[in-house]
Amino acid sequence: MSLNIAVCINYVDYSTSSLELKRKKKRQDVAIEVLADLKRNEPDGINIGLLSLNFSDDKVDLPDEFRVLKKLKRDSKKEIGNNRRLPYLKEIYDISSMVYCDYFGFMNSDILLKGDFFKLFESKADVYILYRTDIEEVSRESFDIDCFRVLSHDHAGNDAFFFRRQWWIDNKKHFPDDLILGETEWDTVYRELSVRLTKNHHISRDLFHVYHDAKWNLTSPGAKQNIKIWNNVKKRIGWPT
């Protein structure tokens, strides 16, 4: 019996007005090409659904292998005056969970997946908590044939969480409503809650990501909100244990 797995991203319409944004666009484009190839060449026993969740007025340019759901409503820039228009994690996961699937997950749009990634789901965990390996810049072709150099296995954050659909539906009430994607600590909250809510969780470093400098802003309204939520969660779960 086939497993149905939905892979969700939030496509970003990068302007090409600066060198930095051109580089971000290139990294995203390669990752999307890799995903589209995986969809076209699905492993035996796996049905892959590719989704992008966006706001209604977002400009989205994706291959036909992707389904675009312009269903995001909550805008952190409007709600709390955040300095960037960023969506909320809970809304992303709730919308994703409405798609027919056995497992679904959200990951950053510049994350690269190898073809054997989907073997993870044979373990039938409730939650998959995934870290990344940073690599040098690649093309779709060089990534496919493993022609790239690994730069680091040490990145501490999580770039993707996948859930068994029914488990999420049963347990989503435990996850905060107001965590903002792209701000600090969202992944910390999801990781620490997940490992406490189910012993049937899987943790591994099965994602790939082209290394680039990243500067976390800890003073933006979104960052402050996420930090406040994490501090409240720590008290609730008694972290650290």
N, C-alpha and C positions, 0 to 999 in steps of 0.2 A: 504493500500500500504506500502510495506516494505521500511525502511530507510537503505541505504548502507553507512556504516561508516568505514573508513580506519584508523587504528591505526598504526603509524609508529614509529620505534625506530632506533637507530644506535647501533647494537650489537658490544660489545667490547670483543676482544679476550684477556682476562686477563691471563697473565702468572701466574703460581702458585709458583713462586720462592720466594715469601715473604708472611708473614702472612697477611699484609695489602691487597695485591692483591687477596689472597685466600678469604678474607672476602668480597671484592668487587664482586668477581665471585659468591660467594654464594648468595649475595643479588640480583644480576642480574638473576641468575638461578631461584630463587624462583619467581621473578616477571614474568619471561618468562613462567614458569609453570602455573601461575595464568592466564595469557593471553590466553595460549593455552586451558585451561579449559573453559574460557569464550567463546572461539570460538566453542568448542565442544558442548557447552550448550547455544547457542544463545537465548537471550530473544525473545519472540514472536514479530514479526514485525521488527526485526533488523537483518541485514546481516553484520557480522563483517569481515573485511579484516585485516590481520596482516602482516605487512611489516617490513623488515629491510633494510635500505639504507646503502650501504657500498662502499668502494673503491674496484677496480677490484682485487687487490691482498690480500684483507682481508681474514682471515680464519674465517669462520662463521659456528657455530654448533647450529642449531635451530631445534625445532620440525617441523614435516611436516605441521602443521597448519600455518606456516609462509612462506611468499614468500620473497625471497632474491633478491634485485635489486642492483647489483654491478655497479651502474651508477654514483657514485660520482667522479668528476674530480678535483675539486678545493681543494688543500691541503695547509693549512695555513703554514705548516712547509716549503714547497717549495716556496710558494708565498712571504711570508714576514719574513722567518727565525724564525717562532714561535718555542718555545721550546717543543711543542707537536704537533703530527699530528692530527689536528682537522679540521673537515669540516666546511663549511659555511652554515648558516641557510637558506638563500634565495634559494640556490641550493637544499637543502633538501625539502623545501616546494614546490618548482617548480616541482621537480620529483614526489613528492607525489600527486600533483594535477593532474597528467596525468593518474592516476588510476581511473577507473570507480567508482564513489561514489557520495553521496550527501554531506557528510561531511568528512573531513580528518584532522588529527592532528599529531603532533610530540610530543613525550614525552621522558624523560630520561629513559634509559633501566632498571633502578632499581625501577621504579614507579609501585605501586600496585593498581589495580582497583577492586572495588566491582561489583557484578552483576548488581546492580541497577544504575550503572554509566550511562548507555546508555539512561536512561529515561530523562537525561538532554536535549537530542536533540529533545524531543517532543516540546520544546519551540520555536524551529526553529529560533534561533538567527543567526546573521551573524558570530559572533566570540564568542568563549568560552575561557575565561581567567581563568586558573585554578591554585589554590594554593594547598599545600599539608598539611597533618597532619603527624607529625613524631610519629612513634610507636617503640616499642621494637622489637627485632629480632623475626621473625616468620618463620614457615614452611608454605608450601602451605596449608596444612590441617588445621593448627590453624588459618590462615587468613580466610579461607573459612567459618569457624564456629564462627568468631568474637572472638576468644580466644587470645586476645593480649591486651597489656596495652598501652594507649595513653600517649605519653611523652610531646607533645607540639602542640598547634594550632597556634603558633606564627611565623612560618617561613615566611619571607617577600617576598621571590622570587617566581616566577612562574615556574613550571616544565612542563607545557604543554599549548599549544594553539591549538584549533581546529577551523577550518574555514568552512563555507559553501563554497563548491567548486567554484561555479560561482562568489561568492563575492571575493574570493581570486584572481581569474583570472582578475576580473575587477579592483581590487585595489592593486595588488602586486607592481605596479610601485611606490607606496608610501613608500615601505619598502626598507631599504638600502641593497645593494648587498653584502657588505663586512663584515657584523657581523659574528663573529666566535662562533660556539657552544662551550660551556664549559668554556668560558671566561666571566668575569664580564659584567654586563649591557645589555646583549643581550635581556633578558626578559623584562627589563625596557623599552627598545626601542619598542619592540613589543606591550607591554601593553599600553603605552602612545599613540602610533600611533593608535592602534585599537580603543580605547575609543573615540578618536577624529574623526575617519573616519566613525563610525557608532554608532547611539544611540541604535541600536538593538544588544547590546552585553550582555553577561552573565558572571558574575564574581562569583566564589564560591570556596570553599575549599573541593573538592571532590576527591582528590588524597591521596594516602597513601604512606609512605616512611619509611623504617627502618632507624632510626637515626644513624648517624656517624659523627665524627668530620670532618669538612670541612674548609680548609684554602684557601681563595681566594688570588691568586697571582695578584697583581695590577701592577707589573712591567714587566711582560712578553710582548713580541711584540704583541701577540694577545690581551691581556688586554688593552694595550695602544691604540691599534687600535679601540677596542670597546668603550673605554672611549671617544676617539676623535669623533667617530660617534655619541655617545649619546650627547655630548656637542653641536655638530652641529644640531642635531634634536631638542634639547631644544630651541635653537635660532629660529629655523624654526617654531616651534609650539607655542612659547611664554610660555614655561613651567617655573615655575608653573603658573597656571591661577588663 
